[in-house]
């Protein structure tokens, strides 16, 4: 199985978080940030092989070792468990 380049995953996560901050700081100017946030979210989903942004971010953080003792939902499902265990 091919794994994504970690530096690319880090870059995408940082960009995603930066656009989140922009949208939260300037909710009246959605046209600027929504499209860029959606583009980064889509790229994360494709790169991490996930269907939702939430799962892609969780998977990316797990892949990078940023998540502590939390198993991504997609991994838990593939193991036959739930994400809370």
Residue frames as qw, qx, qy, qz and C-alpha x, y, z in Angstrom:
[[0.000, 0.889, 0.458, 0.000, 0.00, 0.00, 0.00],
 [0.390, 0.434, -0.024, 0.811, 1.31, 3.42, -0.92],
 [0.340, -0.708, -0.440, 0.435, 1.43, 6.00, 1.85],
 [0.228, 0.928, 0.130, 0.264, 1.28, 9.76, 1.32],
 [0.494, 0.349, -0.305, 0.736, 4.33, 11.94, 1.83],
 [0.415, -0.597, -0.545, 0.418, 4.25, 13.14, 5.43],
 [0.202, -0.251, -0.007, 0.947, 5.40, 16.64, 4.53],
 [0.195, -0.261, -0.541, -0.775, 2.44, 16.95, 2.15],
 [0.448, -0.569, -0.688, -0.042, 0.03, 15.77, 4.84],
 [0.378, -0.468, -0.336, 0.725, 1.49, 18.30, 7.30],
 [0.063, -0.042, 0.252, 0.965, 1.18, 21.06, 4.72],
 [0.312, -0.399, -0.644, -0.573, -2.45, 20.20, 3.97],
 [0.461, -0.587, -0.623, 0.235, -3.41, 20.00, 7.64],
 [0.291, -0.366, -0.158, 0.870, -1.81, 23.40, 8.28],
 [0.086, -0.104, -0.413, -0.901, -3.60, 24.92, 5.29],
 [0.382, -0.509, -0.721, -0.275, -6.90, 23.41, 6.40],
 [0.428, -0.581, -0.494, 0.485, -6.52, 24.80, 9.92],
 [0.196, -0.202, 0.063, 0.958, -5.46, 28.21, 8.56],
 [0.214, -0.265, -0.530, -0.777, -8.56, 28.46, 6.35],
 [0.431, -0.570, -0.698, 0.054, -10.72, 27.37, 9.29],
 [0.339, -0.465, -0.296, 0.762, -9.32, 30.30, 11.27],
 [0.018, -0.004, 0.315, 0.949, -9.96, 32.70, 8.38],
 [0.332, -0.419, -0.668, -0.518, -13.58, 31.57, 8.07],
 [0.461, -0.593, -0.599, 0.278, -14.18, 31.80, 11.80],
 [0.301, -0.379, -0.124, 0.866, -12.58, 35.25, 11.96],
 [0.198, 0.266, -0.248, -0.910, -14.42, 36.58, 8.90],
 [0.358, 0.307, 0.878, -0.079, -17.73, 34.70, 8.61],
 [0.383, 0.739, 0.221, -0.508, -19.21, 37.54, 6.55],
 [0.307, 0.687, -0.513, -0.412, -16.70, 36.88, 3.75],
 [0.821, -0.058, 0.559, -0.098, -17.51, 33.26, 2.96],
 [0.762, 0.643, -0.028, -0.074, -16.77, 33.47, -0.75],
 [0.183, 0.794, -0.572, 0.092, -13.06, 33.88, -0.11],
 [0.239, -0.477, 0.813, -0.234, -12.48, 31.01, 2.26],
 [0.826, 0.066, 0.412, -0.380, -15.13, 28.39, 1.61],
 [0.823, 0.526, -0.186, -0.108, -13.82, 27.34, -1.77],
 [0.294, 0.638, -0.669, 0.243, -10.22, 27.11, -0.60],
 [0.477, -0.317, 0.697, -0.431, -11.20, 25.20, 2.55],
 [0.889, 0.227, 0.237, -0.320, -13.27, 22.81, 0.43],
 [0.669, 0.619, -0.411, 0.001, -10.36, 22.28, -1.97],
 [0.032, 0.539, -0.770, 0.340, -7.96, 21.45, 0.86],
 [0.671, -0.120, 0.566, -0.464, -10.55, 19.20, 2.52],
 [0.890, 0.386, -0.030, -0.243, -11.12, 17.31, -0.75],
 [0.492, 0.620, -0.594, 0.144, -7.38, 16.83, -1.24],
 [0.270, -0.412, 0.756, -0.431, -7.03, 15.50, 2.32],
 [0.830, 0.079, 0.357, -0.421, -9.89, 13.07, 1.72],
 [0.826, 0.503, -0.241, -0.084, -8.31, 11.75, -1.46],
 [0.271, 0.634, -0.666, 0.284, -4.81, 11.57, 0.01],
 [0.295, -0.302, 0.773, -0.473, -5.95, 9.76, 3.15],
 [0.280, -0.083, -0.906, -0.308, -8.50, 7.56, 1.36],
 [0.051, 0.362, 0.742, -0.562, -11.46, 8.79, 3.39],
 [0.076, 0.607, 0.671, 0.419, -14.97, 9.92, 2.45],
 [0.229, -0.923, -0.295, -0.091, -15.43, 12.69, 4.99],
 [0.220, 0.766, -0.312, 0.517, -13.26, 15.60, 6.01],
 [0.605, -0.641, 0.326, -0.342, -13.53, 14.62, 9.66],
 [0.972, -0.091, 0.195, 0.091, -12.29, 11.09, 8.94],
 [0.693, 0.575, -0.106, 0.422, -9.52, 12.40, 6.67],
 [0.056, -0.798, 0.352, -0.487, -8.24, 14.79, 9.34],
 [0.789, -0.475, 0.324, -0.218, -8.43, 12.11, 11.99],
 [0.959, 0.168, 0.106, 0.204, -6.59, 9.66, 9.76],
 [0.476, 0.717, -0.203, 0.467, -3.95, 12.25, 8.85],
 [0.315, -0.757, 0.389, -0.419, -3.31, 13.14, 12.49],
 [0.917, -0.264, 0.292, -0.069, -3.07, 9.45, 13.38],
 [0.854, 0.430, -0.004, 0.294, -0.70, 8.85, 10.45],
 [0.285, 0.744, -0.290, 0.530, 1.54, 11.69, 11.59],
 [0.575, -0.162, -0.638, 0.485, 1.46, 10.56, 15.20],
 [0.081, -0.347, 0.141, -0.924, -0.32, 13.72, 16.30],
 [0.715, -0.404, -0.196, -0.536, -3.31, 11.88, 17.74],
 [0.000, 0.356, -0.834, 0.422, -2.80, 10.32, 21.15],
 [0.170, 0.085, 0.931, -0.312, -4.60, 7.12, 22.11],
 [0.579, 0.460, 0.280, -0.612, -7.47, 7.86, 19.75],
 [0.423, 0.063, 0.810, 0.402, -8.05, 5.41, 16.94],
 [0.258, 0.181, -0.309, -0.897, -9.44, 7.07, 13.79],
 [0.705, 0.194, 0.355, -0.582, -13.04, 6.13, 13.09],
 [0.738, 0.467, -0.373, -0.314, -12.14, 4.51, 9.77],
 [0.270, 0.394, -0.858, 0.187, -9.50, 2.31, 11.42],
 [0.390, -0.060, 0.724, -0.566, -11.90, 1.30, 14.19],
 [0.776, 0.315, 0.089, -0.539, -14.57, 0.40, 11.62],
 [0.635, 0.474, -0.591, -0.150, -12.10, -1.68, 9.63],
 [0.123, 0.273, -0.885, 0.357, -11.20, -3.54, 12.83],
 [0.443, -0.387, -0.776, -0.229, -14.85, -4.20, 13.56],
 [0.311, -0.441, -0.577, 0.613, -15.08, -1.86, 16.54],
 [0.062, 0.931, 0.326, 0.150, -16.34, 1.63, 17.14],
 [0.393, 0.644, -0.199, 0.626, -14.27, 4.80, 17.35],
 [0.456, -0.756, 0.179, -0.435, -14.84, 5.12, 21.11],
 [0.934, -0.341, 0.097, 0.047, -12.97, 1.95, 21.99]]
